[in-house]
Amino acid sequence: MATALAPHEPALLLVDDVDDNLVAVDAALAPLGHRTIRARSGPEALRQLLTEDVAVIVLDVQMPGMDGFATAAAIKQRERSREIPILFLTAIDREPHHQLKGLETGAVDYLFKPVDPELLRAKVGVFLELQLKTRELRSQGDALARRTAALQRSNEDLEEFCYIASHDLQEPLRAVAGYLELLVDELGGALEGEAAEWVARARSAVSRSSNQIDDLLAYARAGTDSPTGATASLDEAVTDALHQLDRSVLTTGAAIEVGSLGRASAALTDLIHVFQNLIGNAIKYAGSQAPQLHISASRSDGLIEVAVRDRGVGVDEDDLERAFGRFERVGGQPAPGTGLGLAVCRRLVERSGGRIWMERNGEAGVTVRFTLPEADDA
């Protein structure tokens, strides 16, 4: 049974041209505890609906002038009132075609006079609860839509800020790096001892700060929505990533084996960034031996699972998940980095509808696996 409503909440609209009928219906519905509004004609009911918030309408069919059918049709034509449930009451018209006509105008039920008060109250109570639940869900949906729009604006503002901050912060770093080069050139390469060490440390700090700014920007951008409907070749993404890592691959003598990977529902730039991070990590953490990597893919239930397997120094079991956190450097790894690479990978994979995780290999190293929806055009 419905609970009592405050005066400002939705009411029950009772429409009948006979006062005694209005009194009887009002009395039957009184136990519901809801505010009622009376109207003695179709036009009066329509006027009430212009200003009143109504949850259910109990409408008499036989009325002079504008009958119940015409009134219901007019109610359903208005945006403000078209979804309000209408319950028809009539003393005649028991023929099926009359009932069908009532339902065709948008009524939810059709009762005959004299009406059983308990039956009327039960039916109105059900439709009232349904209407109020519908309004509640719609209100929640509207609130969610507003929050989503606000979040979207916030993400756009954050991305714009990151672009500006990245540019503004990189400029002084470039200036410092340039002055260090001028200093070294001015001294003709004669720096020795502590002076040479100080310059080397300054260069390292500039490079580290520049990389951190780039990674922070990448992390912020990875939190925005992925391009809708984007598909890309995983094989092309690996090839482009390896081109960007040419120097590291040649310097370390890395042996990289790549199988046929296929196409996934994701942006190509995202995939390149993911592979660049995963391959770059495998090269950095190869230990004393030349890096060895194997990249493969399998398919199941509309998903592609990519595996990047290495034989490096590995990660402790307790750190496999923590490695994907922001600014995390697990296992005391000595290689330089900002601790954002895997965090960026997770954001990029998840915004395309996949997931990413890490497993220890039995003999050495780790395997990073990630899934993505298979492209429709694969």
Secondary structure, DSSP 8 states (H G I E B T S, - for coil): ------TTS-EEEEE-S-HHHHHHHHHHHGGG---EEEESSHHHHHHHHHH--EEEEEEES--SSS-HHHHHHHHHHSTTTTTS-EEEEESS--SHHHHHHHHHTT-SEEEESS--HHHHHHHHHHHHHHHHHHHHHHHHHHHHHHHHHHHHHHHHHHHHHHHHHHHHHHHHHHHHHHHHHHHHHHTTT---HHHHHHHHHHHHHHHHHHHHHHHHHHHHHHTS---TT--EEHHHHHHHHHHHTHHHHHHHT-EEEE----EESS-HHHHHHHHHHHHHHHHHT-TTS--EEEEEEEEETTEEEEEEEE-SS---GGGTTGGGSTT--GGG--S---S-HHHHHHHHHHHTT--EEEEE-SSSSEEEEEEEEB-TT-
